[in-house]
């Protein structure tokens, strides 16, 4: 019924794509999401890890180049190129 309505009104259904975000913002969001998901599995919903995730993300972003940021944003996790820096940043923020 909805499809018929769309055709009758002359509109086409179009799939939405992710908005374009700068590599740094994409990497920041991906790292925070990754970290919170990983840590919530270990510590539960009410753990105190969110500030540590934010701290580690801010630290490692300062050390990343644009290509590394694009890779992290694409794969939604620390790539092999930044994994050791991510772990070091995490330890420094505990």
Kinemage of the C-alpha trace (Angstrom):
@kinemage 1
@onewidth
@group {chain A} dominant
@subgroup {mainchain}
@vectorlist {calphas} color= white
{ca unk a 1} P 0.000 0.000 0.000
{ca unk a 2} L 2.785 2.439 0.841
{ca unk a 3} L 4.651 1.561 -2.358
{ca unk a 4} L 1.538 2.301 -4.362
{ca unk a 5} L 1.180 5.609 -2.579
{ca unk a 6} L 4.750 6.544 -3.356
{ca unk a 7} L 4.339 5.728 -7.032
{ca unk a 8} L 0.977 7.519 -7.180
{ca unk a 9} L 2.467 10.699 -5.737
{ca unk a 10} L 5.523 10.548 -7.972
{ca unk a 11} L 8.114 10.082 -5.209
{ca unk a 12} L 10.755 7.415 -5.183
{ca unk a 13} L 12.047 5.688 -2.112
{ca unk a 14} L 15.739 6.342 -1.707
{ca unk a 15} L 18.058 4.631 0.760
{ca unk a 16} L 19.726 7.043 3.132
{ca unk a 17} L 23.494 6.993 3.394
{ca unk a 18} L 25.687 8.018 6.291
{ca unk a 19} L 26.346 11.743 6.364
{ca unk a 20} L 29.827 12.862 5.383
{ca unk a 21} L 31.890 13.660 8.448
{ca unk a 22} L 35.511 14.767 8.657
{ca unk a 23} L 37.956 11.872 9.238
{ca unk a 24} L 38.812 13.097 12.732
{ca unk a 25} L 35.155 13.136 13.805
{ca unk a 26} L 34.494 9.753 12.209
{ca unk a 27} L 37.494 8.264 14.009
{ca unk a 28} L 36.518 9.905 17.311
{ca unk a 29} L 32.998 8.494 17.171
{ca unk a 30} L 34.223 5.052 16.094
{ca unk a 31} L 36.794 4.841 18.909
{ca unk a 32} L 34.368 5.958 21.604
{ca unk a 33} L 31.708 3.505 20.379
{ca unk a 34} L 34.248 0.685 20.196
{ca unk a 35} L 35.597 1.425 23.651
{ca unk a 36} L 32.214 1.730 25.355
{ca unk a 37} L 30.968 -1.492 23.773
{ca unk a 38} L 34.121 -3.385 24.766
{ca unk a 39} L 34.169 -2.091 28.317
{ca unk a 40} L 30.442 -2.439 28.972
{ca unk a 41} L 30.822 -6.143 28.259
{ca unk a 42} L 33.499 -6.340 30.946
{ca unk a 43} L 32.124 -3.968 33.569
{ca unk a 44} L 28.405 -3.769 32.925
{ca unk a 45} L 26.228 -0.825 32.124
{ca unk a 46} L 27.184 1.178 35.206
{ca unk a 47} L 30.947 0.989 35.003
{ca unk a 48} L 33.124 4.081 35.227
{ca unk a 49} L 34.843 3.496 31.906
{ca unk a 50} L 33.190 6.192 29.773
{ca unk a 51} L 35.569 8.961 30.904
{ca unk a 52} L 38.512 6.626 30.326
{ca unk a 53} L 37.207 5.940 26.804
{ca unk a 54} L 36.944 9.663 26.102
{ca unk a 55} L 40.427 10.311 27.472
{ca unk a 56} L 42.027 7.496 25.462
{ca unk a 57} L 40.240 8.627 22.305
{ca unk a 58} L 41.452 12.209 22.679
{ca unk a 59} L 45.021 11.063 23.341
{ca unk a 60} L 45.285 8.702 20.405
{ca unk a 61} L 43.626 11.119 17.958
{ca unk a 62} L 46.472 13.580 18.544
{ca unk a 63} L 48.905 10.927 17.273
{ca unk a 64} L 46.932 9.780 14.219
{ca unk a 65} L 47.276 10.976 10.633
{ca unk a 66} L 44.352 11.447 8.218
{ca unk a 67} L 44.726 8.008 6.621
{ca unk a 68} L 44.698 6.308 10.011
{ca unk a 69} L 41.601 8.287 10.981
{ca unk a 70} L 39.849 7.240 7.785
{ca unk a 71} L 40.723 3.592 8.465
{ca unk a 72} L 39.394 3.718 12.017
{ca unk a 73} L 36.211 5.450 10.845
{ca unk a 74} L 35.735 2.830 8.127
{ca unk a 75} L 36.324 -0.245 10.303
{ca unk a 76} L 34.797 1.231 13.492
{ca unk a 77} L 37.675 0.058 15.670
{ca unk a 78} L 41.389 0.693 16.198
{ca unk a 79} L 43.169 -0.636 13.131
{ca unk a 80} L 46.452 -2.522 13.371
{ca unk a 81} L 48.270 0.732 12.574
{ca unk a 82} L 46.994 2.377 15.759
{ca unk a 83} L 46.262 -0.592 18.045
{ca unk a 84} L 49.403 -0.262 20.177
{ca unk a 85} L 48.904 3.510 20.525
{ca unk a 86} L 45.275 2.889 21.509
{ca unk a 87} L 46.324 0.420 24.210
{ca unk a 88} L 48.958 2.831 25.501
{ca unk a 89} L 46.455 5.703 25.591
{ca unk a 90} L 43.966 3.464 27.440
{ca unk a 91} L 46.549 2.536 30.088
{ca unk a 92} L 47.545 6.198 30.501
{ca unk a 93} L 43.951 7.220 31.137
{ca unk a 94} L 43.029 4.589 33.747
